[in-house]
C-alpha cells in the first residue's frame, strides 16, 4: 500500500502529547498588548484613548469595513498607550496597551444579542469579533454573507491534523453540548438545513461525545487520520464530495465552513454576549518545560505564556519558536509578540530540532506530486519560479496551492517548496489585481462618453 494517496494526504507522526490535558486559563497578565490589524487598505482604528477605563469585552478597535472584525478589550483596566508594534508575519500595526486592574470586570452593556431576521443575525455574528484560526482580522461573518437558500450544508472543521496540536480536540471533549447547540444556532439563523462535523478517526472519543448531543440534522463525518484536512477544497471533497473550482469560495459549492473553536466562541457569544477576548492554544515542543493546552487573553505576550508553562527546560536552549503548527506555522524572531485573534499554537524547539536538513539537488522522485492534495506539481512550479519563467506559473495552476506544506515535508532534497509556492501564488494574485485595475470600463460601468 502506498504511503501517499491523492484523496487522503500523507501519514505523519502526530506527537499528540497533550491529548487528555484540559484547556487551562492562564493568569491574567499585568498588561495586554491588543493588536488592531488592518488589511487591503482598510484599517482598524482605536475606539479608546490613553487614560480611558475599560471593561472586559468593551469595543477598543473598529473599522469602516465589514470584513474586519471589531476588537475588544480582553481585560478590565486602564488604557496606558496606543503604540505601533511588530507583527509575527512582518510589518506592524497599532496595539492598544491596557494595564489590568486584576478584577476582570465585564464592560457595561454586555448581554446576549437579540436578532429576529437574517440581517440582524449576520450583524450579531460580525459584532462578536470572532475570526477563524490563522486569521487575525477577517470576520467569520464574511463566510456567511451569501444569498438565502444558496447553501445547503454547514461544514464544521474539527480535523486538527497538524502534529502537536490538540486544543481543538480537548475543546470538543469539554464543550460537545455547546458545539452542537452552536450548529443549530447557525442553521436556524442562516437557513441551512444540515450540518456535517468533519473529524479525524484519531478523535473517536470526541466524535462519540458529539454524536450524543447531535440530532438528525447534524452528521458526524469521520476522516482518515492523515494530513491535510483543514484546507477548504480538501475539506469539501472529503465531507460532501464536492469540488471547489479555481479560487472560488465554499459558498460557490453550496457550503459554509466554520472551525470548531470559532463555533464555540460564537455560541458562547449568543448565550452570554461576551465577544472574542481569549484564544485557546497548544503550547508544545521538546524545549518547553510543561506542554499544555491554555486559554489566554488576547494581547498576552508570548513570553508570559512560556513562563506560565514553566519556561524552557533546564539544560536546553530555545532554537526555534513557531506560532501555529510545525508545518504551516510561522517561525518567530522572539517571544515579544502578543497573542492575536487567529493564534492556536506555540511550538518551542531546542537547537537540535531547529536545524533543518541541507538542501540538495532535486532528484525528480515525484513525491511532492503524489503528496499534493490538489494534484499540483510543486517541483515544476518551484523551477519556474526560481528561473523567472512567470508565464509558466498560471499553466501549472500555482494559484491553487493551499499552502499545506505536504510537498516540503516529503521532499528528500529538503527543497523549500511550500515557501516558493506561496511566493508564486502571491505573485499571481498581485498580477491578477493589477490586470483588473487596468481593464477599461465598459459603457454600462461608466466608461462611455
C-alpha positions in Angstrom: 0.0 0.0 0.0 1.4 3.4 -1.0 2.2 5.9 1.7 0.5 8.6 -0.4 -3.0 9.0 -1.7 -4.5 11.9 -3.7 -7.6 11.7 -1.5 -6.2 11.1 1.9 -2.9 13.1 2.1 0.2 11.9 3.9 0.8 10.0 7.1 2.5 11.9 9.9 3.8 11.1 13.3 1.3 13.4 15.2 3.1 13.7 18.5 -0.2 14.4 20.2 1.4 14.5 23.7 -1.1 16.9 25.2 -4.1 14.7 24.5 -6.1 14.4 27.7 -4.8 17.8 29.1 -7.8 20.1 29.6 -7.6 23.7 28.5 -6.3 25.8 31.4 -6.7 29.6 31.7 -3.5 31.5 32.1 -3.0 34.0 34.9 -4.3 37.5 33.9 -1.2 39.4 32.7 -0.3 42.8 34.2 -0.6 44.3 30.7 -2.0 43.2 27.4 -1.0 44.5 24.0 -4.1 44.0 21.9 -3.3 44.3 18.1 -5.6 46.3 15.8 -4.7 44.6 12.4 -5.5 46.1 9.0 -5.9 44.7 5.5 -6.3 45.7 1.9 -6.5 49.4 2.5 -8.9 49.1 5.5 -7.6 50.0 8.9 -8.8 49.1 12.4 -8.8 52.4 14.3 -8.8 52.8 18.1 -12.1 53.4 19.8 -10.5 54.4 23.1 -7.8 56.8 24.2 -4.9 56.7 26.7 -6.3 57.1 30.2 -9.7 55.5 29.5 -11.1 52.9 31.8 -12.2 49.8 30.0 -14.0 46.6 31.0 -13.8 43.1 29.5 -15.5 42.9 26.2 -15.5 46.7 25.6 -15.0 47.8 22.0 -11.5 49.2 21.6 -11.0 48.9 17.8 -13.4 49.5 14.9 -13.3 49.8 11.1 -15.4 51.1 8.2 -15.0 47.7 6.5 -17.4 45.0 7.5 -14.7 42.5 6.5 -12.7 43.5 9.5 -13.8 42.1 12.8 -14.1 44.6 15.7 -11.6 44.3 18.5 -12.5 44.2 22.2 -10.6 44.5 25.5 -9.5 41.2 27.0 -9.1 42.6 30.5 -10.5 45.3 32.7 -8.2 48.2 33.5 -6.7 51.4 32.1 -5.6 52.2 28.6 -1.9 53.1 29.0 -0.9 53.7 25.4 -1.7 53.2 21.8 1.5 52.3 20.0 2.8 50.5 16.9 4.5 47.2 17.5 5.7 44.5 15.1 3.5 41.6 13.9 4.6 37.9 13.7 4.2 37.8 9.9 6.1 41.0 9.4 5.1 44.6 9.3 3.5 46.3 12.2 0.2 47.7 13.5 -1.2 49.8 16.3 -1.6 47.9 19.6 -3.8 49.1 22.5 -1.8 48.7 25.7 -4.0 48.1 28.7 -2.9 47.8 32.3 -5.1 45.2 34.1 -6.7 46.1 37.4 -6.9 42.4 38.2 -10.7 42.4 38.6 -11.7 41.2 35.2 -15.0 43.2 35.3 -17.2 42.9 32.3 -18.0 46.1 30.4 -21.4 47.7 30.8 -24.0 46.5 28.3 -22.6 43.0 27.8 -25.6 40.9 27.1 -26.8 38.2 24.7 -27.6 39.6 21.3 -31.1 39.7 20.0 -31.9 39.0 16.4 -35.2 38.5 14.6 -34.1 38.1 10.9 -31.2 37.1 8.8 -29.7 40.5 8.6 -29.7 41.1 12.3 -28.2 37.6 12.8 -25.3 38.4 10.5 -24.8 41.8 12.3 -24.6 39.9 15.6 -22.1 37.5 14.1 -19.9 40.4 13.0 -20.3 42.2 16.3 -18.9 39.1 18.1 -15.4 40.0 16.7 -14.7 36.3 16.0 -12.2 35.2 13.4 -11.1 31.8 12.2 -7.8 30.1 13.2 -5.0 31.7 11.4 -7.0 34.9 10.6 -6.0 38.0 12.6 -8.7 40.3 11.3 -11.3 38.9 8.8 -14.7 38.4 10.5 -16.4 35.0 10.2 -19.5 36.9 9.1 -17.9 37.1 5.7 -18.2 33.3 5.3 -22.0 33.6 6.0 -22.8 36.5 3.7 -24.4 34.5 0.9 -27.9 34.7 -0.8 -30.5 32.9 1.3 -31.2 29.4 0.1 -27.9 29.1 -1.9 -26.1 27.0 0.8 -27.5 23.6 1.9 -24.6 22.4 4.2 -22.8 23.8 7.2 -19.3 22.1 7.5 -17.7 22.3 10.9 -13.9 21.8 10.5 -12.7 19.8 13.5 -9.8 18.0 11.8 -6.7 19.4 13.6 -4.4 17.2 11.6 -1.0 19.0 12.2 1.4 17.4 14.6 1.5 18.5 18.3 -1.8 20.5 18.2 -4.6 19.1 20.5 -6.5 22.2 21.7 -9.5 21.7 19.4 -9.7 18.0 20.4 -9.8 19.0 24.1 -12.4 21.7 23.3 -14.7 19.1 21.8 -14.4 16.9 24.8 -15.2 19.8 27.2 -18.0 21.5 25.2 -19.7 19.0 23.0 -23.2 20.1 24.0 -22.4 23.8 23.4 -20.9 22.9 20.0 -23.9 21.1 18.7 -26.1 23.9 20.0 -23.9 26.3 18.0 -24.6 24.2 14.9 -28.4 24.6 15.5 -28.0 28.3 16.1 -26.2 28.8 12.7 -28.6 26.5 10.8 -31.6 28.5 12.2 -30.0 31.9 11.6 -28.8 31.2 8.1 -31.5 28.9 6.9 -29.2 25.9 6.3 -30.9 22.5 6.7 -28.0 20.3 7.7 -24.5 20.3 9.4 -21.6 18.0 8.8 -18.9 17.9 11.5 -15.6 16.7 9.9 -13.4 15.0 12.5 -10.4 12.6 12.1 -10.5 8.9 13.1 -7.9 9.5 15.9 -10.5 11.6 17.8 -13.2 8.9 18.2 -13.8 9.9 21.8 -14.8 13.4 20.7 -16.9 12.1 17.8 -18.8 9.8 20.2 -19.5 12.6 22.6 -20.7 14.9 19.8 -22.9 12.1 18.5 -24.6 12.0 21.9 -25.8 15.6 21.5 -26.4 15.6 17.8 -29.8 15.1 16.1 -30.9 14.1 12.6 -29.8 17.4 11.1 -26.2 17.0 12.4 -23.9 14.3 10.9 -20.5 13.3 12.2 -18.2 12.6 9.3 -15.0 10.6 10.1 -12.0 11.5 8.1 -8.8 9.4 7.6 -6.1 10.0 10.2 -3.9 11.8 7.6 -2.7 15.3 6.7 -4.0 17.7 5.5 -7.8 18.0 6.0 -8.1 21.7 7.1 -7.7 23.1 3.6 -11.1 24.2 2.1 -11.0 22.2 -1.1 -9.8 19.1 0.6 -12.5 19.5 3.3 -15.3 19.9 0.8 -14.1 17.0 -1.3 -13.9 14.6 1.7 -17.0 15.7 3.6 -19.7 16.4 0.9 -18.0 15.1 -2.2 -17.9 18.5 -4.0 -15.1 20.1 -5.9 -14.4 23.8 -5.3 -13.4 25.2 -8.7 -10.5 27.5 -9.1 -10.2 30.2 -6.5 -13.9 30.1 -5.6 -15.2 30.2 -2.0 -17.1 27.3 -0.3 -20.4 29.1 -0.7 -20.0 28.7 -4.5 -20.2 25.0 -3.9 -23.2 25.3 -1.7 -21.4 25.0 1.7 -20.5 27.3 4.5 -17.4 26.4 6.7 -16.6 27.3 10.3 -13.8 26.0 12.6 -14.6 24.2 15.8 -13.0 26.9 18.0 -14.9 29.7 16.2 -18.1 27.8 16.6 -17.7 27.5 20.3 -16.9 31.2 20.8 -19.9 32.2 18.6 -22.3 30.0 20.6 -20.9 31.5 23.9 -21.4 34.9 22.4 -25.0 34.1 21.5 -25.7 32.8 25.1 -23.9 35.5 27.1 -22.9 38.4 24.9 -19.1 38.3 25.6 -17.2 38.9 22.3 -13.9 37.2 21.4 -11.4 38.2 24.0 -9.4 35.0 24.6 -7.7 32.4 22.4 -7.0 28.7 23.2 -3.6 27.4 22.2 -1.5 24.3 22.4 1.9 25.0 23.9 4.3 22.2 22.9 7.7 21.2 21.7 10.7 19.4 23.1 12.1 22.6 24.7 9.0 23.7 26.8 9.1 22.6 30.4 5.3 21.8 30.7 3.4 21.3 27.5 -0.1 22.4 28.0 -3.4 23.5 26.4 -4.1 27.0 27.6 -6.6 29.8 27.2 -5.0 33.3 27.2 -6.4 36.8 27.0 -5.8 38.3 23.5 -2.8 40.6 23.8 -0.9 38.4 26.3 2.8 38.4 25.5 4.1 35.0 24.3 7.0 35.3 26.8 4.5 35.3 29.6 2.7 32.2 28.2 6.1 30.4 28.0 6.7 31.4 31.6 3.3 30.1 32.6 4.2 26.8 31.1 7.4 26.5 33.2 9.7 28.2 30.8 12.4 26.4 28.7 13.5 23.0 30.1 16.6 23.0 32.2 19.7 22.2 30.1 18.0 23.2 26.8 18.2 26.4 24.8 15.4 27.6 22.6 16.3 27.1 19.0 13.1 27.8 17.2 9.8 29.3 18.2 6.8 28.6 15.9 3.5 30.3 16.1 0.8 27.9 14.8 1.6 24.3 13.8 5.0 22.9 13.0 4.2 22.5 9.3 2.2 25.7 8.4 3.3 27.9 11.3 5.4 31.0 11.3 9.0 30.9 12.8 9.3 33.9 15.1 12.3 36.1 15.8 11.5 36.2 19.6 8.7 35.9 22.2 7.9 39.6 22.4 4.8 39.3 20.2 1.3 39.1 21.7 -1.5 36.6 21.2 -3.7 37.6 18.3 -7.3 36.5 17.4 -6.1 33.8 15.0 -3.4 32.1 17.1 -3.9 28.5 18.1 -0.5 27.0 18.9 3.1 27.8 20.0 5.8 25.2 19.4 9.1 25.5 21.2 12.0 23.5 19.8 15.6 23.3 21.1 18.6 23.9 18.9 18.8 20.3 17.6 15.2 20.3 16.4 15.7 23.8 14.9 18.3 22.6 12.4 16.8 21.7 9.1 18.4 19.4 6.5 20.8 20.8 3.9 19.1 21.5 0.6 20.3 19.3 -2.3 19.5 18.9 -5.9 16.0 17.7 -7.0 16.1 14.0 -7.9 12.8 14.1 -9.8 11.3 11.5 -7.5 7.8 12.8 -7.8 7.0 12.5 -4.1 5.8 16.1 -4.0 3.3 15.4 -6.8 1.9 12.4 -5.0 1.6 14.3 -1.7 -0.2 17.3 -3.1 -3.9 17.1 -2.3 -4.7 19.4 -5.2 -2.8 17.3 -7.8 -0.2 20.1 -8.5 3.4 19.6 -9.5 5.3 21.6 -6.8 8.8 20.8 -8.2 7.9 22.2 -11.6 6.3 25.3 -10.1 9.4 25.8 -8.0 11.7 25.6 -11.0 9.5 28.0 -13.0 9.6 30.5 -10.0 13.3 30.2 -9.5 14.1 30.6 -13.2 11.8 33.6 -13.6 9.5 31.8 -16.1 6.5 33.5 -14.6 4.3 32.8 -17.6 4.5 29.1 -16.6 3.0 29.6 -13.2 -0.5 30.0 -14.5 -0.2 27.0 -16.7 0.9 24.9 -13.7 -2.0 26.3 -11.6 0.2 27.7 -8.9 -2.7 29.8 -7.7 -4.4 26.7 -6.5 -1.8 25.9 -3.9 -3.3 25.8 -0.4 0.0 26.1 1.5 -0.4 22.8 3.3 3.3 22.1 3.1 2.9 18.4 2.3 5.3 18.8 -0.6 8.1 20.2 1.7 7.5 17.5 4.3 8.1 14.6 1.9 10.9 16.2 -0.2 14.1 14.2 0.2 16.1 17.1 -1.2 14.8 19.5 1.5 13.6 22.0 -1.0 11.7 25.0 0.4 8.7 24.1 -1.8 6.0 25.5 0.4 7.7 28.9 0.7 8.4 29.1 -3.0 4.9 28.1 -4.0 3.5 30.7 -1.6 5.6 33.3 -3.3 4.5 32.2 -6.7 0.8 32.3 -5.6 1.3 35.8 -4.2 2.9 36.9 -7.4 -0.1 35.7 -9.4 -2.6 37.4 -7.0 -0.8 40.7 -7.4 -0.7 40.2 -11.2 -4.4 39.5 -11.3 -5.2 42.5 -9.2 -3.1 44.8 -11.4 -4.8 43.4 -14.6 -8.3 44.0 -13.2 -7.4 47.6 -12.3 -6.0 48.2 -15.8 -9.2 46.9 -17.5 -11.1 49.7 -19.2 -14.6 50.3 -18.0 -17.5 49.3 -20.3 -20.1 51.9 -21.3 -22.5 50.4 -18.7 -19.8 50.7 -16.0 -19.2 54.4 -16.8 -16.5 54.0 -19.5 -18.6 55.6 -22.2 -18.5 59.3 -23.2 
